[in-house]
Amino acid sequence: MERPASPSPAPRRAPRSLRVEYEEFIEQRIEEYKDGLPRAALLGIGDEAVQELARTEQYLLTEVLLQEQVDAIIRRRLRLPSYRRWRERHVTLRAAQAQPSHWGLAPHDPVVVLADRLHDQDQVAVVGAADGACALFLAARGATVLVGDPDLAVIEGLENRAMAEQLASRLECLVVPLESWTPDRALDACVIETPALAPLSAGDRAELIRRLKAVTLPLGHHAVMPAPDAPAKAAPVSSDALRSLYADWTVARAQPSATGSRRGRSYGFIATQPEADQASQSDTPVAVSK
């Protein structure tokens, strides 16, 4: 089979500023408030905005100006914090979220090892929402996360939790059939929640991994997570069973941790894509660590 062309490396992205995150937080709270209002109440705020603008002798009333005034009224009603107050709380929150234990993860879980190899705003796909721990942890560490899962209820639960954790702007959640899903962007990394692959046939699992590898940048990583202790809906897929699908990548098995994790018996692994020139030289499998 002809080897698919590897995506070109993307330039490193500038770190996201706290000011931008603050503005996203304010916008999200305002939009949530609007979504919960009946139309009549929203129109009432619009009338109030027109009256306030009239008192300021604003002669040219534009749609943009009216929208800004509506947002200002909602902001007062919600008593949203100033940037300074928000920053003090936000820094403390992010420091807690950056710790694996905040999400029930152990220090040597593959996703934790992966997080230390990523840069701010790196593009990461998470296959299977699971309990949301992997996706939210990576978002808290600065990644831009795309989550694909076929279960609408699970995706909605993750979106709600992301909003509660103030991480919604860093996550995009999709309800997709995994047997045909391909992320629509070049990836710096990918996390695979093995329970999400349980309903797929062995052929569909292999094809999904092939597609994910094809959109992963050179020197990118795949973290294959062990299954949680909770019983799965279908027969479980061992992370070790997926190792043969990474015979052309460098594979390192995760180490057991002294700190407990909610994951099961296997430890999972991290696979690293070789550089583009190395990948094109030979189809000889690379050594796999034991």
DRENDO-538801 format. One line per field, with one value per residue: residue number from 1; x, y negated, z negated of N, C-alpha, C in turn. Coordinates in Angstrom, 2 decimals. Atoms other than C-alpha are relative to their C-alpha. Layout:
i	c(NUM:...)
n.xx	c(X:...)
n.yy	c(Y:...)
n.zz	c(Z:...)
ca.xx	c(X:...)
ca.yy	c(Y:...)
ca.zz	c(Z:...)
c.xx	c(X:...)
c.yy	c(Y:...)
c.zz	c(Z:...)
//
This chain:
i	c(1:2:3:4:5:6:7:8:9:10:11:12:13:14:15:16:17:18:19:20:21:22:23:24:25:26:27:28:29:30:31:32:33:34:35:36:37:38:39:40:41:42:43:44:45:46:47:48:49:50:51:52:53:54:55:56:57:58:59:60:61:62:63:64:65:66:67:68:69:70:71:72:73:74:75:76:77:78:79:80:81:82:83:84:85:86:87:88:89:90:91:92:93:94:95:96:97:98:99:100:101:102:103:104:105:106:107:108:109:110:111:112:113:114:115:116:117:118:119:120:121:122:123:124:125:126:127:128:129:130:131:132:133:134:135:136:137:138:139:140:141:142:143:144:145:146:147:148:149:150:151:152:153:154:155:156:157:158:159:160:161:162:163:164:165:166:167:168:169:170:171:172:173:174:175:176:177:178:179:180:181:182:183:184:185:186:187:188:189:190:191:192:193:194:195:196:197:198:199:200:201:202:203:204:205:206:207:208:209:210:211:212:213:214:215:216:217:218:219:220:221:222:223:224:225:226:227:228:229:230:231:232:233:234:235:236:237:238:239:240:241:242:243:244:245:246:247:248:249:250:251:252:253:254:255:256:257:258:259:260:261:262:263:264:265:266:267:268:269:270:271:272:273:274:275:276:277:278:279:280:281:282:283:284:285:286:287:288:289:290)
n.xx	c(0.85:-0.77:0.02:0.57:-0.91:0.13:0.29:-1.15:-0.03:0.61:-0.79:0.44:0.96:-0.27:0.85:1.24:-0.12:1.07:1.03:0.86:0.81:1.00:1.04:0.77:0.81:1.11:0.89:0.71:1.02:1.06:0.76:0.77:1.13:0.94:0.63:0.99:1.08:1.03:-0.19:0.57:-0.93:-1.15:0.43:0.08:-1.36:-0.29:0.66:-0.76:-1.24:0.33:0.25:-1.29:-0.75:0.65:-0.38:-1.39:0.00:-0.59:0.89:-0.03:0.23:-0.31:0.26:-1.15:0.05:1.10:-0.42:-0.96:0.71:0.72:-0.99:-0.39:1.09:-0.05:-1.19:0.33:0.96:-0.69:-1.10:-1.20:-1.18:-0.97:-1.13:-0.91:0.59:0.07:-1.35:-0.43:0.68:-0.29:-1.34:0.11:0.76:-0.81:-1.07:0.60:0.39:-1.20:-0.47:0.73:0.90:1.27:0.89:-0.05:-1.05:-1.24:-1.14:-0.60:0.96:-0.54:0.40:-0.79:-1.30:0.21:0.17:-1.32:-0.68:0.77:-0.16:1.26:0.87:-0.16:1.25:0.08:1.29:0.29:0.94:0.80:0.07:-0.15:0.48:-0.41:-1.22:-1.13:0.25:-0.01:-1.36:-0.82:0.46:-0.52:-1.44:-0.22:0.24:1.28:0.42:1.13:0.48:0.98:0.65:1.30:1.09:0.42:0.12:-1.35:-0.55:0.67:-0.52:-1.34:0.14:0.48:-1.09:-1.00:0.47:-0.13:-1.43:-0.49:-0.90:0.78:-0.59:-1.14:0.47:1.04:0.52:0.75:0.66:-0.46:-0.25:-1.44:-0.46:-0.25:-0.43:-1.36:-0.09:-0.11:-1.18:-1.25:-0.05:-1.27:0.11:1.31:0.23:0.99:0.67:0.25:1.39:0.74:-0.26:0.55:1.06:-0.49:-0.66:-1.46:-0.34:0.34:-0.96:-1.27:0.17:0.06:-1.36:-0.73:0.40:-0.53:-1.44:-0.23:0.17:-0.88:-1.23:-1.25:-0.38:1.19:0.17:1.29:0.06:1.06:0.32:0.59:1.43:0.29:0.46:1.44:0.28:0.35:1.23:-0.39:-1.22:-1.07:-1.15:-1.23:-0.94:-1.08:0.46:-0.16:-1.42:-0.47:0.39:-1.02:-1.29:-0.88:-0.27:-0.72:1.01:-0.48:1.09:0.07:-0.46:0.95:-0.19:0.27:1.26:1.09:0.73:1.26:-0.17:-0.01:-1.21:-1.10:-0.48:0.05:-1.31:-0.13:-0.68:-0.50:-0.21:-1.36:-0.10:0.48:-1.02:-0.18:1.17:-0.01:-1.18:0.15:1.19:-0.42:0.52:-0.95:0.01:1.04:-0.51:0.77)
n.yy	c(1.20:1.24:0.75:1.32:1.12:0.57:1.43:0.87:0.55:1.32:0.88:0.08:1.08:0.88:-0.34:0.76:0.97:-0.01:0.96:-0.69:-0.98:0.76:0.44:-1.19:-0.33:0.96:-0.25:-1.26:0.21:0.83:-0.81:-0.96:0.73:0.26:-1.26:-0.40:0.98:-0.01:1.07:1.25:0.59:0.49:1.23:1.02:0.51:0.84:1.29:0.70:0.46:1.17:1.13:0.43:0.67:1.29:0.93:0.42:0.82:-0.77:0.30:-1.05:-1.28:-1.12:-1.33:-0.37:0.78:-0.52:-1.30:0.25:0.53:-1.14:-0.80:0.76:-0.14:-1.37:-0.11:0.60:-0.86:-1.20:0.44:-0.70:0.61:0.77:-0.82:-0.23:-1.02:-1.27:-0.53:-0.58:-1.29:-0.85:-0.56:-1.06:-1.11:-0.69:-0.73:-1.24:-0.83:-0.51:-1.16:-1.22:-0.47:0.75:-0.73:-1.43:-0.64:-0.31:0.69:-0.71:-0.30:0.50:1.37:0.91:0.06:0.75:1.43:0.62:0.12:0.91:1.43:0.73:0.00:-1.15:-0.61:-1.37:-0.69:-1.03:-0.96:-0.50:1.00:-0.69:0.83:1.38:0.36:0.25:1.19:1.20:0.18:0.56:1.38:0.80:0.15:0.94:-0.57:0.17:-1.40:-0.45:-1.27:-0.72:-1.13:-0.23:0.08:1.39:0.31:0.12:1.27:1.10:0.03:0.58:1.44:0.65:0.01:0.95:1.35:0.18:0.12:1.15:-0.52:-0.26:0.64:-0.80:-1.30:-0.17:-1.36:-0.45:-1.31:-0.57:-1.45:-0.16:-0.86:0.78:1.35:0.48:1.41:0.90:0.86:-0.67:-0.19:-0.15:-1.19:-0.64:-0.87:-1.02:-0.66:-1.33:-0.45:0.51:-0.86:-1.34:-0.41:-0.11:-1.24:0.13:0.71:1.42:0.59:0.18:1.09:1.24:0.34:0.41:1.36:0.91:0.11:0.75:1.44:0.41:0.62:-0.70:0.08:0.07:-1.11:-0.60:-0.59:-1.01:-0.13:-1.26:0.11:0.22:-1.18:-0.18:-0.93:0.61:-0.48:-1.08:-0.68:1.00:-0.05:0.26:0.90:-0.82:-0.55:1.02:0.32:-0.46:0.99:1.06:-0.65:0.92:1.13:-0.35:-0.22:-0.10:-0.37:0.78:-0.69:0.02:1.12:-0.26:0.68:-0.71:0.58:-0.70:-0.84:-1.42:-0.80:0.36:1.35:0.81:0.32:1.16:-0.27:1.23:-0.04:0.39:1.15:-0.32:-0.66:-1.34:-0.81:-0.33:-0.80:-1.46:-0.51:-0.90:0.47:0.46:-0.78:0.34:-0.23:-1.00)
n.zz	c(0.00:-0.07:1.25:-0.19:0.25:1.34:-0.01:0.23:1.36:0.15:0.84:1.38:0.19:1.14:1.15:0.15:1.09:1.00:-0.40:-0.97:0.73:0.76:-0.92:-0.36:1.17:0.07:-1.13:0.23:1.02:-0.58:-0.94:0.79:0.57:-1.09:-0.41:1.01:0.08:-1.04:-0.99:0.50:0.96:-0.73:-0.66:1.04:0.23:-1.16:0.21:1.04:-0.62:-0.84:0.90:0.56:-1.06:-0.25:1.07:-0.20:-1.21:-1.08:-1.12:-1.01:0.66:-0.89:0.57:0.83:1.23:0.80:0.53:1.07:1.15:0.56:0.73:1.19:0.97:0.52:0.83:1.31:0.70:0.47:0.86:-0.43:0.66:-0.76:-0.44:1.11:0.88:-0.73:-0.16:1.27:0.17:-1.15:0.15:1.02:-0.59:-1.00:0.69:0.50:-1.14:-0.66:0.75:-0.39:1.06:-0.08:-0.92:0.31:-0.80:0.71:-0.61:-1.12:-1.05:-1.27:-0.33:0.85:-0.65:-1.24:0.28:0.20:-1.30:-0.85:0.12:0.10:-1.17:-0.89:-0.41:0.51:-0.14:1.00:-0.56:1.11:1.08:1.30:1.10:-0.27:0.72:-0.91:-0.79:0.84:0.51:-1.07:-0.21:1.10:-0.21:-1.10:-1.33:-0.68:0.02:-0.81:0.55:-0.82:0.68:-0.63:0.98:0.18:1.43:0.55:-0.51:0.69:1.37:-0.04:-0.28:1.23:0.97:-0.49:0.34:1.45:0.31:-0.76:-1.03:-1.21:-1.17:-0.46:-0.44:-1.02:0.19:-1.16:0.00:-1.28:-0.04:0.00:-1.09:-1.21:0.37:-0.16:0.42:-1.14:0.18:0.36:1.44:0.72:0.85:0.04:1.15:-0.34:1.12:-0.54:0.02:-1.15:-1.14:0.25:-0.93:-1.37:-0.40:-0.04:-1.23:0.17:0.94:-0.71:-0.96:0.76:0.41:-1.19:-0.36:1.01:-0.22:-1.24:0.22:1.10:-0.48:0.35:1.41:0.84:0.93:0.33:1.34:0.07:1.42:0.48:0.32:1.42:0.74:-0.18:-1.09:-1.28:-0.62:-0.89:0.44:0.07:-0.91:0.73:-0.68:-0.56:-1.27:-1.04:-0.20:-1.31:-1.00:0.03:-0.23:-0.72:0.90:1.22:1.03:1.38:0.89:1.23:1.20:1.10:0.92:1.41:0.30:-0.63:-1.12:-0.23:-1.17:0.31:0.23:-0.89:0.25:-1.20:-0.56:-0.86:-1.26:-0.60:-1.44:-0.39:-0.89:-1.34:-0.79:0.54:-0.35:-1.42:-0.35:0.09:0.68:1.07:1.29:0.98:1.23:0.97:1.35:0.74)
ca.xx	c(0.00:1.30:2.21:0.02:1.85:2.57:1.13:3.60:4.75:2.76:4.49:4.38:1.49:1.81:0.56:-3.02:-3.15:-5.15:-6.93:-8.24:-9.39:-11.15:-13.01:-14.03:-15.28:-17.40:-18.81:-19.69:-21.55:-23.49:-24.49:-25.55:-27.78:-29.34:-30.00:-31.97:-34.24:-37.62:-37.81:-40.02:-37.49:-34.64:-36.61:-37.21:-33.46:-33.20:-35.73:-33.79:-30.60:-32.27:-33.41:-29.91:-28.34:-30.90:-29.93:-26.28:-27.26:-26.15:-27.56:-26.46:-27.98:-26.38:-27.01:-23.48:-23.87:-27.21:-25.74:-22.87:-25.30:-27.44:-24.31:-23.37:-26.80:-26.53:-23.04:-24.33:-27.20:-24.87:-22.34:-19.53:-16.09:-13.56:-10.47:-8.38:-10.78:-11.26:-7.49:-6.87:-9.45:-8.56:-4.87:-5.73:-8.30:-5.94:-3.17:-5.52:-6.79:-3.24:-2.72:-3.59:-5.17:-7.82:-9.24:-8.57:-5.51:-2.27:1.15:2.21:-1.02:-0.19:-2.19:-0.20:3.10:1.72:0.78:4.41:5.38:2.83:3.04:0.36:-2.51:-1.25:-4.03:-5.10:-7.89:-9.50:-11.22:-14.03:-15.24:-15.22:-15.49:-14.00:-10.84:-8.35:-9.96:-10.41:-6.93:-5.30:-7.46:-6.41:-2.78:-3.26:-4.10:-6.85:-8.91:-11.22:-13.36:-15.19:-17.71:-20.86:-22.92:-24.87:-25.57:-21.89:-20.89:-23.51:-22.28:-18.71:-19.78:-21.65:-18.67:-16.33:-18.50:-18.54:-14.74:-14.38:-12.70:-15.41:-13.50:-10.68:-12.86:-14.80:-17.06:-18.51:-21.06:-19.49:-19.39:-15.86:-15.75:-15.68:-14.42:-11.30:-10.35:-10.50:-7.11:-3.46:-2.83:0.07:-1.25:-4.13:-5.57:-7.45:-9.90:-9.95:-13.58:-14.75:-13.24:-14.99:-18.08:-15.90:-14.70:-10.97:-10.87:-12.64:-10.30:-7.25:-8.65:-9.46:-5.91:-4.54:-6.58:-5.51:-1.86:-2.21:-3.31:-0.73:2.28:5.83:7.10:3.50:2.24:-0.66:-1.51:-3.50:-5.27:-6.01:-9.66:-11.22:-12.26:-15.96:-17.51:-17.83:-20.99:-19.11:-16.22:-13.20:-10.33:-6.93:-4.48:-1.87:-4.03:-3.52:0.28:0.73:-1.00:1.95:4.72:6.10:6.17:8.29:6.25:6.87:4.67:3.47:4.89:2.77:2.26:2.44:-0.51:-3.82:-5.75:-9.27:-7.81:-7.70:-5.04:-3.06:-1.05:-1.47:1.32:2.56:3.50:5.58:5.50:8.98:10.23:9.01:12.34:12.67:9.12:9.83:13.08:11.88:8.86:10.94:9.17:10.96:11.86:9.09:10.02:8.97)
ca.yy	c(0.00:-3.44:-5.47:-8.62:-11.92:-13.35:-16.79:-19.65:-20.87:-23.87:-26.93:-27.24:-29.37:-32.35:-31.64:-32.72:-35.89:-36.14:-39.18:-37.12:-34.38:-36.99:-38.39:-34.86:-34.22:-37.39:-36.66:-33.09:-34.18:-36.82:-34.37:-31.77:-34.40:-35.34:-31.71:-31.28:-34.28:-34.20:-36.40:-38.99:-39.49:-39.87:-42.46:-44.28:-44.55:-45.92:-48.64:-49.49:-49.74:-52.17:-54.37:-54.43:-55.38:-58.14:-59.66:-59.82:-61.88:-59.14:-60.35:-57.52:-54.31:-51.31:-47.61:-47.13:-49.94:-48.56:-45.07:-46.44:-48.29:-45.15:-43.23:-46.02:-45.80:-42.01:-42.35:-44.67:-42.33:-39.34:-41.39:-39.91:-40.50:-43.04:-41.75:-42.15:-40.14:-37.49:-37.12:-36.47:-33.67:-32.34:-31.84:-29.83:-27.75:-26.97:-25.97:-23.41:-22.18:-21.68:-18.96:-15.39:-14.63:-17.31:-15.00:-11.66:-10.97:-9.39:-10.99:-8.25:-7.95:-8.35:-11.58:-13.14:-12.23:-13.60:-16.94:-17.58:-17.25:-19.73:-23.46:-26.10:-25.82:-22.58:-20.78:-17.55:-15.14:-12.96:-9.85:-9.07:-11.54:-8.94:-10.79:-13.95:-13.83:-13.61:-16.31:-18.77:-18.16:-18.88:-21.98:-23.22:-22.69:-24.98:-22.60:-23.20:-20.02:-18.35:-15.53:-12.96:-10.52:-8.85:-9.33:-12.63:-12.44:-11.94:-14.88:-17.13:-16.13:-17.02:-20.38:-21.22:-20.24:-22.28:-25.36:-24.81:-24.52:-27.62:-25.55:-25.59:-27.97:-25.42:-22.44:-21.52:-18.49:-16.51:-13.68:-11.47:-7.81:-6.73:-4.10:-6.91:-9.96:-11.83:-15.04:-18.03:-19.44:-18.51:-17.20:-17.66:-14.77:-12.39:-10.64:-7.38:-6.28:-2.52:-1.98:-4.11:-1.57:1.44:1.33:1.23:4.27:4.98:3.73:0.48:-0.08:0.40:-1.96:-4.62:-4.47:-4.70:-7.86:-9.44:-8.68:-10.22:-13.60:-13.65:-15.90:-14.48:-13.86:-14.02:-11.68:-9.30:-8.50:-5.28:-5.20:-2.07:-1.33:-2.56:-0.14:-0.72:2.03:1.16:1.51:3.79:6.24:4.17:3.35:3.67:0.88:3.61:4.95:1.67:1.66:3.63:0.80:-1.45:0.87:-1.97:-4.44:-4.53:-3.11:-3.58:-1.83:-3.90:-3.03:-2.03:-4.79:-4.70:-7.08:-5.41:-6.00:-5.13:-3.21:0.55:3.26:2.17:-1.04:-2.20:-3.62:-6.62:-6.27:-8.90:-9.52:-9.53:-12.55:-12.76:-11.76:-8.78:-7.61:-7.58:-5.60:-2.16:-0.16:1.81:1.67:-0.29:1.23:1.29:0.85:3.59)
ca.zz	c(0.00:0.89:-2.19:-2.55:-2.41:-5.85:-6.66:-6.62:-10.04:-11.27:-12.69:-16.47:-17.65:-19.94:-23.49:-24.11:-26.21:-29.43:-28.02:-25.11:-27.49:-29.62:-26.62:-25.60:-29.14:-29.13:-25.68:-26.67:-29.81:-27.89:-25.15:-27.72:-29.35:-26.01:-25.12:-28.36:-27.76:-25.98:-22.90:-24.62:-27.41:-24.93:-22.98:-26.27:-26.81:-23.28:-24.10:-27.26:-25.20:-22.76:-25.64:-27.19:-23.87:-23.39:-26.74:-25.64:-22.57:-20.23:-16.92:-14.64:-15.98:-14.27:-14.75:-16.09:-18.61:-19.76:-20.17:-22.25:-24.50:-24.96:-25.98:-28.41:-30.08:-30.42:-31.80:-34.54:-35.35:-35.68:-37.65:-35.62:-37.13:-35.98:-34.21:-37.36:-39.56:-36.90:-36.38:-40.09:-40.16:-36.71:-37.42:-40.55:-38.66:-35.78:-38.18:-39.75:-36.36:-35.10:-37.73:-36.59:-39.97:-39.34:-36.63:-38.31:-36.16:-37.39:-36.74:-34.32:-32.34:-28.62:-28.30:-31.17:-29.52:-26.25:-27.83:-28.77:-25.09:-23.74:-23.14:-23.71:-21.19:-19.64:-17.78:-19.52:-18.58:-21.26:-19.95:-22.37:-25.00:-27.83:-31.16:-29.63:-31.75:-28.87:-26.74:-29.61:-31.04:-27.67:-27.19:-30.63:-29.63:-26.61:-23.75:-21.21:-21.48:-18.95:-20.42:-18.30:-19.76:-18.33:-21.53:-21.59:-25.34:-26.14:-23.93:-25.51:-28.97:-28.01:-26.59:-29.80:-31.94:-29.74:-30.26:-34.02:-34.01:-31.79:-29.07:-26.40:-24.13:-23.85:-22.92:-19.80:-20.29:-17.39:-17.22:-14.55:-13.48:-14.32:-11.57:-9.00:-10.93:-9.86:-11.72:-9.39:-10.40:-10.77:-14.27:-16.64:-18.73:-19.22:-22.27:-21.80:-24.46:-23.88:-25.05:-22.11:-19.73:-21.30:-19.02:-15.88:-13.97:-13.90:-10.31:-11.18:-14.13:-11.92:-9.29:-11.89:-13.25:-9.70:-9.02:-12.31:-11.59:-8.11:-9.51:-12.32:-11.78:-11.69:-15.23:-16.45:-19.15:-19.74:-23.36:-23.64:-26.98:-28.99:-29.64:-32.91:-35.61:-34.89:-32.72:-29.03:-26.91:-24.51:-24.84:-25.93:-23.57:-25.21:-24.46:-23.90:-21.04:-19.17:-19.40:-16.18:-14.30:-15.21:-13.98:-11.82:-14.76:-17.89:-20.75:-24.46:-26.98:-29.92:-33.32:-36.33:-38.85:-42.60:-42.61:-41.87:-38.66:-37.60:-34.68:-34.40:-34.27:-31.20:-31.17:-27.59:-25.47:-23.48:-19.81:-18.03:-14.29:-12.72:-10.81:-7.23:-5.69:-8.03:-7.25:-3.52:-3.71:-4.72:-5.75:-8.26:-11.66:-14.32:-17.66:-20.24:-23.86:-26.20)
c.xx	c(0.88:-0.17:-0.60:1.02:-0.24:-0.32:1.27:-0.04:-0.60:0.90:-0.55:-0.88:0.36:-0.90:-1.22:0.12:-1.17:-1.11:-0.97:-0.90:-1.09:-1.15:-0.86:-0.93:-1.22:-1.01:-0.82:-1.11:-1.17:-0.87:-0.83:-1.24:-1.05:-0.76:-1.08:-1.18:-1.06:0.17:-0.50:0.95:1.22:-0.33:-0.12:1.36:0.41:-0.62:0.75:1.30:-0.23:-0.19:1.31:0.83:-0.59:0.40:1.44:0.16:0.76:-0.92:-0.05:-0.10:0.24:-0.28:1.14:-0.03:-1.10:0.38:0.97:-0.69:-0.82:0.95:0.43:-1.07:0.03:1.20:-0.24:-0.93:0.68:1.13:1.28:1.23:0.82:1.14:0.91:-0.53:-0.02:1.38:0.47:-0.62:0.43:1.36:-0.01:-0.71:0.85:1.14:-0.53:-0.33:1.20:0.57:-0.80:-1.02:-1.34:-1.02:0.00:1.01:1.24:1.17:0.58:-1.03:0.50:-0.38:0.79:1.41:-0.09:-0.05:1.33:0.76:-0.68:0.35:-1.38:-0.71:0.32:-1.36:-0.01:-1.41:-0.12:-1.09:-0.75:0.01:0.27:-0.56:0.43:1.33:1.14:-0.18:0.12:1.40:0.89:-0.40:0.54:1.49:0.32:-0.26:-1.35:-0.51:-1.24:-0.41:-1.04:-0.55:-1.38:-1.20:-0.34:-0.06:1.37:0.64:-0.65:0.48:1.39:-0.07:-0.45:1.12:1.09:-0.41:0.16:1.45:0.66:1.04:-0.68:0.64:1.17:-0.41:-1.00:-0.45:-0.91:-0.64:0.27:0.07:1.51:0.51:0.28:0.57:1.48:0.03:0.32:1.20:1.24:0.14:1.43:-0.02:-1.42:-0.06:-1.11:-0.51:-0.45:-1.46:-0.81:0.17:-0.64:-1.11:0.47:0.58:1.51:0.45:-0.28:0.95:1.32:-0.10:-0.09:1.39:0.81:-0.35:0.56:1.50:0.29:-0.12:0.84:1.32:1.22:0.43:-1.20:-0.19:-1.44:0.10:-1.20:-0.24:-0.49:-1.47:-0.19:-0.51:-1.48:-0.26:-0.44:-1.29:0.29:1.27:1.17:1.09:1.23:0.89:1.14:-0.40:0.18:1.46:0.50:-0.35:0.99:1.40:0.99:0.27:0.82:-0.99:0.66:-1.19:0.04:0.43:-1.09:0.33:-0.29:-1.29:-1.12:-0.66:-1.29:0.10:0.22:1.38:1.16:0.34:-0.09:1.40:-0.07:0.79:0.37:0.28:1.44:-0.02:-0.33:1.05:0.26:-1.14:0.04:1.13:-0.30:-1.28:0.38:-0.52:1.11:-0.12:-1.08:0.50:-0.89:-0.44)
c.yy	c(-1.24:-0.79:-1.38:-1.07:-0.58:-1.48:-0.80:-0.54:-1.40:-0.87:-0.05:-1.23:-0.82:0.39:-0.90:-0.93:0.12:-0.97:0.62:1.00:-0.70:-0.44:1.17:0.41:-0.92:0.27:1.27:-0.17:-0.81:0.83:1.06:-0.66:-0.27:1.25:0.44:-0.94:0.26:-1.21:-1.34:-0.70:-0.58:-1.29:-1.14:-0.60:-0.91:-1.38:-0.82:-0.55:-1.24:-1.23:-0.52:-0.75:-1.37:-1.03:-0.49:-0.84:0.68:-0.12:1.10:1.35:1.12:1.32:0.43:-0.73:0.50:1.34:-0.18:-0.50:1.09:0.85:-0.71:0.11:1.39:0.17:-0.60:0.90:1.24:-0.33:0.76:-0.72:-0.85:0.93:0.33:1.08:1.36:0.64:0.68:1.39:0.98:0.68:1.14:1.22:0.78:0.79:1.33:0.95:0.61:1.23:1.25:0.45:-0.72:0.77:1.50:0.76:0.23:-0.63:0.71:0.48:-0.59:-1.44:-1.01:-0.14:-0.81:-1.50:-0.71:-0.19:-1.01:-1.45:-0.66:-0.04:1.07:0.64:1.47:0.54:1.04:0.89:0.66:-0.96:0.63:-0.86:-1.46:-0.39:-0.36:-1.31:-1.27:-0.26:-0.64:-1.44:-0.92:-0.24:-0.84:0.53:-0.45:1.40:0.22:1.39:0.59:1.20:0.20:-0.23:-1.47:-0.37:-0.20:-1.33:-1.19:-0.12:-0.62:-1.50:-0.76:-0.08:-0.99:-1.44:-0.27:-0.20:-1.17:0.42:0.17:-0.60:0.80:1.37:-0.16:1.45:0.36:1.36:0.62:1.53:0.25:0.88:-0.77:-1.39:-0.23:-1.44:-0.90:-0.93:0.86:-0.01:0.03:1.27:0.53:0.87:0.97:0.64:1.37:0.46:-0.48:0.88:1.38:0.38:0.21:1.38:-0.24:-0.77:-1.49:-0.69:-0.29:-1.16:-1.35:-0.45:-0.47:-1.44:-1.01:-0.20:-0.88:-1.51:-0.50:-0.50:0.84:-0.32:-0.23:1.27:0.49:0.61:0.94:0.31:1.39:-0.22:-0.28:1.27:0.28:0.94:-0.72:0.60:1.18:0.66:-0.98:0.23:-0.33:-0.95:0.79:0.58:-0.98:-0.27:0.42:-0.99:-1.16:0.59:-0.93:-1.27:0.49:0.07:0.15:0.31:-0.85:0.85:-0.02:-1.11:0.42:-0.64:0.68:-0.77:0.79:0.92:1.46:0.64:-0.42:-1.47:-0.91:-0.28:-1.31:0.41:-1.33:0.20:-0.38:-1.24:0.43:0.75:1.41:0.91:0.46:0.96:1.49:0.34:0.96:-0.48:-0.45:0.84:-0.52:0.32:0.97:-0.54)
c.zz	c(0.00:-1.29:0.23:-0.34:-1.38:0.10:-0.26:-1.41:-0.04:-0.86:-1.41:-0.21:-1.22:-1.16:-0.07:-1.20:-0.97:0.37:1.00:-0.71:-0.81:0.91:0.46:-1.14:-0.09:1.11:-0.22:-1.02:0.54:0.95:-0.72:-0.58:1.06:0.40:-0.97:-0.11:1.07:0.91:-0.52:-0.97:0.70:0.74:-1.01:-0.31:1.17:-0.13:-1.05:0.55:0.86:-0.87:-0.60:1.04:0.31:-1.04:0.14:1.26:1.14:1.21:1.04:-0.70:1.01:-0.71:-0.91:-1.33:-0.93:-0.64:-1.15:-1.26:-0.68:-0.83:-1.28:-1.09:-0.64:-0.92:-1.38:-0.79:-0.60:-0.98:0.32:-0.50:0.95:0.40:-1.17:-0.95:0.66:0.08:-1.28:-0.20:1.09:-0.15:-1.02:0.55:0.98:-0.64:-0.54:1.15:0.71:-0.70:0.42:-1.04:0.01:0.84:-0.28:0.83:-0.86:0.74:1.23:1.03:1.32:0.31:-0.83:0.58:1.29:-0.26:-0.18:1.31:0.92:-0.27:-0.05:1.36:1.02:0.25:-0.41:0.24:-1.11:0.56:-1.15:-1.17:-1.36:-1.13:0.16:-0.59:0.96:0.76:-0.84:-0.57:1.07:0.31:-1.09:0.13:1.24:1.38:0.55:0.32:0.86:-0.50:0.95:-0.73:0.63:-0.92:-0.29:-1.48:-0.64:0.44:-0.70:-1.44:-0.06:0.25:-1.25:-1.04:0.41:-0.31:-1.50:-0.41:0.71:1.04:1.35:1.25:0.57:0.52:1.14:-0.07:1.17:-0.27:1.36:-0.08:0.13:1.14:1.28:-0.30:0.30:-0.47:1.19:-0.07:-0.25:-1.51:-0.52:-0.84:0.05:-1.26:0.37:-1.27:0.50:-0.11:1.20:1.22:-0.14:0.98:1.43:0.26:0.02:1.23:-0.11:-0.96:0.71:1.00:-0.69:-0.42:1.21:0.38:-1.00:0.17:1.22:-0.20:-1.18:0.57:-0.34:-1.42:-0.92:-0.79:-0.03:-1.39:-0.05:-1.47:-0.35:-0.34:-1.48:-0.64:0.22:1.17:1.26:0.55:0.93:-0.54:0.05:1.03:-0.82:0.79:0.63:1.37:1.15:0.33:1.37:1.11:0.06:0.22:0.70:-0.81:-1.18:-1.14:-1.37:-0.90:-1.25:-1.19:-1.08:-0.97:-1.43:-0.44:0.76:1.12:0.16:1.21:-0.41:-0.04:0.91:-0.18:1.21:0.51:0.78:1.23:0.65:1.48:0.33:0.87:1.42:0.82:-0.48:0.44:1.44:0.38:0.06:-0.71:-1.11:-1.32:-0.93:-1.27:-0.95:-1.38:-0.73:-1.33)
//
